[in-house]
Amino acid sequence: MTDLKKIKAKIMESKSTQRKAGDGIESQMFSVLKLKYGVTVQAYHGGTMTGKDIQKVMENASAIFALFANILKVNKKEGFLLLDEDIDALCNQFSNLCVLWDGAFSYASILDPTDNDIKQYKRFVTAAVKSHIAAGLSVTPKVHLMWKHVALQMELPGGLGWKREDWVEHMHQITCRVRDQFRTTKDKEVRAVAMARAHQQYTEPAVDMWISEVDRDASTGPRAGYITKVAERKKRREETRAAVLAHWEGENI
């Protein structure tokens, strides 16, 4: 066996041992993602994260990368060259990068964006792309599209909000539900008409508005001064985005 093969065999043995033990650095990091934030890697997706899981990481980047930094510092091996301050700085760099991308995607997803929304998007995407490159990451086609084309598309009627993948997935779910509902209807014409009517019902704005009005009338309403957890998280995310963007612009503009 050559030296290279011996080294590769040793690496594979080490990785296998860590996987079985469940206490390796990667295992600890993935445990944080899964148990605390519901983020998982998908075997059907090549062992990587899907868009929804990436979105969860971006939304909680500050807290996640702080935990990652602690895991890396606690598990440092003898001879490891980075100081604790270096680990903190590296994790903070990627945390801020995720926050900036989160801001860019958030503004790109707004329905009927205003001129101010487009202006804010340009600020976030400029900071995100330049931070992306500074981190040594590849400029993929998606990064190029965000940098050079999305702002122009946002200026078109309606913007890009309805073209997001989650809206497309939502339509898939509606269609699957309708198909399942009428799967036992034998007459094709009857089934087609019934499916069309059901689809119209599920996607009709007037129906959604009526349901919302019924829910509102039946509800006792929120307590005075009460803020939902969703609203609280949203507010915290917006404050974090603004702080990270201001910090980047202060150092680079």
C-alpha positions as CSV (number, residue, x, y, z in Angstrom):
1,M,0.0,0.0,0.0
2,T,1.4,3.4,-1.0
3,D,1.7,6.3,1.5
4,L,-1.2,8.1,-0.2
5,K,-3.5,5.0,0.1
6,K,-2.5,4.6,3.8
7,I,-3.4,8.3,4.5
8,K,-6.7,7.9,2.7
9,A,-7.5,4.7,4.7
10,K,-6.6,6.4,7.9
11,I,-8.9,9.4,7.1
12,M,-11.8,7.0,6.3
13,E,-11.2,5.0,9.4
14,S,-11.2,8.2,11.5
15,K,-14.5,9.5,9.9
16,S,-16.1,6.1,10.4
17,T,-15.2,6.0,14.0
18,Q,-16.5,9.5,14.6
19,R,-19.8,8.7,12.8
20,K,-20.3,5.6,15.0
21,A,-19.3,7.5,18.2
22,G,-21.6,10.4,17.3
23,D,-19.3,12.9,19.0
24,G,-17.3,14.2,16.0
25,I,-17.4,17.9,15.3
26,E,-19.7,17.5,12.2
27,S,-22.0,15.3,14.2
28,Q,-22.3,17.9,17.0
29,M,-23.0,20.6,14.5
30,F,-25.7,18.6,12.7
31,S,-27.2,17.8,16.0
32,V,-27.5,21.5,16.8
33,L,-29.2,22.1,13.4
34,K,-31.6,19.2,13.7
35,L,-32.6,19.2,17.4
36,K,-32.7,23.0,18.0
37,Y,-33.7,24.4,14.6
38,G,-35.3,21.4,12.7
39,V,-32.7,21.5,9.9
40,T,-31.8,18.2,8.3
41,V,-29.7,17.0,5.3
42,Q,-31.8,15.1,2.8
43,A,-30.5,11.9,1.4
44,Y,-32.7,12.3,-1.7
45,H,-31.1,15.7,-2.2
46,G,-27.5,14.4,-2.4
47,G,-26.9,14.5,1.3
48,T,-27.3,18.3,1.3
49,M,-29.9,20.8,2.6
50,T,-33.0,21.8,0.6
51,G,-34.0,25.4,0.2
52,K,-36.3,25.4,3.2
53,D,-33.5,24.1,5.5
54,I,-31.1,26.7,4.1
55,Q,-33.7,29.3,4.9
56,K,-33.9,28.2,8.5
57,V,-30.1,28.4,8.8
58,M,-30.2,32.0,7.3
59,E,-33.0,33.0,9.6
60,N,-31.1,31.8,12.7
61,A,-27.6,32.4,11.5
62,S,-26.4,34.5,14.4
63,A,-27.3,32.0,17.0
64,I,-26.3,28.9,15.0
65,F,-22.8,30.1,14.1
66,A,-22.2,31.2,17.7
67,L,-22.9,27.6,18.7
68,F,-20.7,26.3,15.9
69,A,-17.8,28.5,17.2
70,N,-18.2,27.1,20.7
71,I,-18.2,23.5,19.3
72,L,-15.0,24.2,17.3
73,K,-13.2,25.8,20.2
74,V,-14.1,23.0,22.6
75,N,-13.0,20.3,20.2
76,K,-9.7,21.8,19.0
77,K,-7.0,19.2,18.4
78,E,-3.4,19.5,19.5
79,G,-1.5,21.5,16.9
80,F,-4.5,23.3,15.6
81,L,-3.3,26.7,14.3
82,L,-6.3,28.9,14.7
83,L,-6.8,30.8,18.0
84,D,-10.2,31.1,19.7
85,E,-10.4,34.7,18.4
86,D,-9.8,33.4,14.8
87,I,-12.6,30.8,15.1
88,D,-14.9,33.5,16.4
89,A,-14.0,35.8,13.6
90,L,-14.5,33.1,10.9
91,C,-17.9,32.0,12.3
92,N,-19.0,35.6,12.6
93,Q,-18.0,36.2,8.9
94,F,-20.2,33.4,7.7
95,S,-23.0,34.4,10.1
96,N,-23.0,37.9,8.7
97,L,-22.9,36.5,5.2
98,C,-26.1,34.4,5.8
99,V,-27.8,37.4,7.4
100,L,-27.1,39.6,4.4
101,W,-28.4,36.9,2.0
102,D,-31.4,36.6,4.2
103,G,-32.1,40.3,3.8
104,A,-31.6,40.2,0.1
105,F,-34.0,37.2,-0.4
106,S,-36.5,38.8,1.9
107,Y,-36.7,42.0,-0.2
108,A,-36.6,40.1,-3.5
109,S,-39.7,38.1,-2.3
110,I,-41.9,41.2,-1.6
111,L,-45.1,41.3,-3.7
112,D,-45.5,44.6,-5.7
113,P,-42.2,46.0,-4.3
114,T,-41.9,49.8,-3.9
115,D,-39.0,51.9,-5.0
116,N,-37.7,51.8,-1.5
117,D,-37.9,48.0,-1.4
118,I,-35.8,47.8,-4.5
119,K,-33.3,50.3,-3.1
120,Q,-33.0,48.2,0.1
121,Y,-32.6,45.0,-2.0
122,K,-29.7,46.6,-3.9
123,R,-28.0,47.5,-0.6
124,F,-28.4,44.0,0.8
125,V,-27.4,42.2,-2.4
126,T,-24.3,44.4,-2.9
127,A,-23.1,43.6,0.7
128,A,-24.0,39.9,0.3
129,V,-22.2,39.4,-3.0
130,K,-19.1,41.2,-2.0
131,S,-19.0,39.3,1.3
132,H,-19.6,36.1,-0.6
133,I,-16.6,36.7,-2.8
134,A,-14.5,37.9,0.2
135,A,-15.2,34.5,1.9
136,G,-13.7,32.7,-1.1
137,L,-17.0,31.2,-2.2
138,S,-17.9,30.5,-5.9
139,V,-20.0,32.9,-7.9
140,T,-22.6,30.5,-9.0
141,P,-25.3,31.3,-11.6
142,K,-27.8,32.0,-8.8
143,V,-25.4,34.5,-7.2
144,H,-25.0,36.2,-10.6
145,L,-28.7,36.4,-11.1
146,M,-29.2,37.9,-7.7
147,W,-26.4,40.5,-8.3
148,K,-27.2,41.5,-11.9
149,H,-30.8,40.7,-12.8
150,V,-33.2,40.4,-9.8
151,A,-33.4,44.2,-9.1
152,L,-34.5,44.7,-12.8
153,Q,-37.1,42.0,-12.4
154,M,-38.4,43.6,-9.2
155,E,-39.3,46.7,-11.3
156,L,-41.7,44.8,-13.4
157,P,-45.4,44.7,-12.4
158,G,-45.9,42.4,-9.4
159,G,-42.2,41.8,-8.7
160,L,-40.8,38.4,-8.1
161,G,-42.7,37.3,-5.0
162,W,-45.2,35.0,-6.8
163,K,-42.4,33.3,-8.6
164,R,-40.7,32.0,-5.5
165,E,-40.2,28.3,-5.2
166,D,-42.4,28.0,-2.1
167,W,-45.4,29.5,-4.0
168,V,-44.8,26.9,-6.8
169,E,-44.6,24.2,-4.2
170,H,-47.8,25.5,-2.7
171,M,-49.6,25.1,-6.0
172,H,-48.2,21.6,-6.2
173,Q,-49.7,20.8,-2.8
174,I,-53.1,22.2,-3.9
175,T,-53.1,20.2,-7.1
176,C,-52.1,17.0,-5.2
177,R,-54.9,17.5,-2.7
178,V,-57.5,18.0,-5.5
179,R,-56.3,15.0,-7.4
180,D,-56.5,12.8,-4.3
181,Q,-59.9,14.2,-3.4
182,F,-61.4,13.1,-6.8
183,R,-59.2,10.0,-7.5
184,T,-62.2,7.6,-7.3
185,T,-64.4,9.6,-9.8
186,K,-64.5,7.4,-12.8
187,D,-66.0,9.7,-15.4
188,K,-63.1,11.8,-16.7
189,E,-65.2,14.8,-17.7
190,V,-66.9,14.9,-14.4
191,R,-63.6,14.6,-12.6
192,A,-62.0,17.3,-14.7
193,V,-64.8,19.8,-14.0
194,A,-64.9,19.0,-10.3
195,M,-61.1,19.4,-10.0
196,A,-61.3,22.7,-11.8
197,R,-64.0,24.0,-9.4
198,A,-62.1,22.8,-6.4
199,H,-58.9,24.4,-7.6
200,Q,-60.8,27.7,-8.2
201,Q,-62.2,27.5,-4.6
202,Y,-58.8,26.8,-3.0
203,T,-57.2,29.7,-4.9
204,E,-60.0,32.3,-5.0
205,P,-59.0,35.5,-3.1
206,A,-62.6,36.2,-2.2
207,V,-62.9,32.8,-0.5
208,D,-59.6,33.4,1.4
209,M,-60.9,36.8,2.5
210,W,-64.2,35.4,3.7
211,I,-62.4,32.7,5.7
212,S,-60.2,35.3,7.3
213,E,-63.3,37.4,8.2
214,V,-65.0,34.5,9.8
215,D,-61.9,33.6,11.8
216,R,-61.5,37.2,12.9
217,D,-65.2,37.5,14.0
218,A,-65.0,34.3,15.9
219,S,-61.8,35.3,17.7
220,T,-61.6,37.2,20.9
221,G,-58.6,39.0,19.5
222,P,-55.1,39.4,20.9
223,R,-54.5,40.8,24.4
224,A,-53.5,44.4,24.6
225,G,-49.8,44.8,23.9
226,Y,-49.5,41.1,23.1
227,I,-46.8,40.3,20.4
228,T,-46.9,36.8,18.8
229,K,-43.7,34.8,18.8
230,V,-43.7,35.0,15.0
231,A,-43.9,38.8,15.1
232,E,-41.2,38.9,17.8
233,R,-38.8,36.7,15.7
234,K,-39.5,38.8,12.6
235,K,-38.7,42.0,14.5
236,R,-35.5,40.5,15.8
237,R,-34.4,39.3,12.3
238,E,-35.0,42.7,10.9
239,E,-33.0,44.4,13.6
240,T,-30.1,41.9,13.1
241,R,-30.2,42.4,9.3
242,A,-30.1,46.2,9.7
243,A,-27.2,46.0,12.2
244,V,-25.1,43.7,10.0
245,L,-25.8,45.8,6.9
246,A,-24.9,49.0,8.7
247,H,-21.7,47.4,10.0
248,W,-20.7,46.2,6.5
249,E,-21.4,49.5,4.8
250,G,-19.5,51.4,7.6
251,E,-16.4,49.3,6.8
252,N,-16.7,49.1,3.0
253,I,-18.4,52.3,1.8
